[in-house]
Amino acid sequence: MSAHPSNKTNSAPPPPLMGHRGGGPGGMFREVEKSKNTRGTLLRLWGYLRRQTLPLAFSTVLVMITAIVGLLGPFLMGKAIDTY
């Protein structure tokens, strides 16, 4: 037995059990807030992404190659089944 009192105080509330709570009923069906200045927003976004033009182009090409290779297997399998 210890002479010191235990320091087990829970100052923070426990985290919610499942997902985000709030927004009230019908929160999913509310209208999405739109940008007031779409052109300005896109220009500002391009300003951030301009320095990343080469990596973005490279990753876009890799995504396209991955999609083509992913479709190539079932296509060739179908050709093999139909032919033989």
C-alpha positions as CSV (number, residue, x, y, z in Angstrom):
1,M,0.0,0.0,0.0
2,S,1.3,3.4,-0.9
3,A,1.0,6.5,1.3
4,H,0.5,8.7,-1.8
5,P,-3.0,9.3,-3.1
6,S,-3.6,8.2,-6.7
7,N,-3.6,11.0,-9.3
8,K,-6.2,9.4,-11.6
9,T,-8.2,12.3,-12.7
10,N,-9.9,12.3,-16.1
11,S,-9.9,15.9,-17.2
12,A,-10.6,15.2,-20.8
13,P,-14.0,13.7,-21.9
14,P,-13.8,10.3,-23.6
15,P,-13.7,10.4,-27.4
16,P,-16.9,9.6,-29.4
17,L,-17.4,6.0,-30.2
18,M,-18.3,6.3,-33.8
19,G,-17.5,9.0,-36.4
20,H,-18.3,12.7,-36.5
21,R,-21.4,13.7,-34.5
22,G,-23.2,16.9,-35.1
23,G,-24.8,18.9,-37.8
24,G,-28.3,17.9,-36.7
25,P,-30.9,15.9,-38.7
26,G,-30.5,16.2,-42.5
27,G,-26.9,17.5,-42.2
28,M,-25.9,15.3,-45.1
29,F,-28.5,16.9,-47.4
30,R,-27.6,20.5,-46.9
31,E,-26.5,22.5,-49.9
32,V,-22.8,22.7,-50.4
33,E,-21.2,26.1,-49.8
34,K,-19.8,27.5,-53.1
35,S,-16.9,29.8,-53.6
36,K,-17.8,33.4,-54.0
37,N,-14.9,34.1,-56.3
38,T,-14.3,30.9,-58.3
39,R,-11.7,32.4,-60.7
40,G,-9.7,33.9,-57.8
41,T,-9.8,30.7,-55.9
42,L,-8.5,28.7,-58.9
43,L,-5.8,31.2,-59.6
44,R,-4.7,31.0,-55.9
45,L,-4.7,27.2,-56.1
46,W,-2.7,27.3,-59.3
47,G,-0.2,29.6,-57.5
48,Y,0.3,26.8,-54.9
49,L,0.5,24.0,-57.5
50,R,2.7,25.8,-60.1
51,R,5.9,24.8,-58.3
52,Q,4.7,21.1,-58.5
53,T,3.9,21.0,-62.2
54,L,6.4,18.3,-63.1
55,P,5.6,16.0,-60.2
56,L,1.9,16.4,-60.9
57,A,2.3,15.6,-64.6
58,F,4.5,12.6,-63.8
59,S,2.0,11.3,-61.3
60,T,-0.9,11.8,-63.8
61,V,1.0,9.8,-66.4
62,L,1.7,7.0,-63.8
63,V,-1.9,6.9,-62.9
64,M,-2.9,6.5,-66.6
65,I,-0.3,3.8,-67.1
66,T,-1.6,1.9,-64.0
67,A,-5.2,2.1,-65.3
68,I,-4.2,0.8,-68.7
69,V,-2.1,-2.1,-67.2
70,G,-5.0,-2.9,-64.9
71,L,-7.4,-3.1,-67.8
72,L,-5.0,-5.0,-70.0
73,G,-5.2,-8.3,-68.0
74,P,-9.0,-8.8,-68.2
75,F,-8.9,-7.7,-71.9
76,L,-6.2,-10.3,-72.8
77,M,-8.0,-13.0,-70.7
78,G,-11.2,-12.3,-72.6
79,K,-9.3,-12.6,-76.0
80,A,-7.8,-15.9,-74.8
81,I,-11.1,-17.3,-73.8
82,D,-12.9,-16.2,-77.0
83,T,-10.1,-17.4,-79.3
84,Y,-9.2,-20.8,-77.7
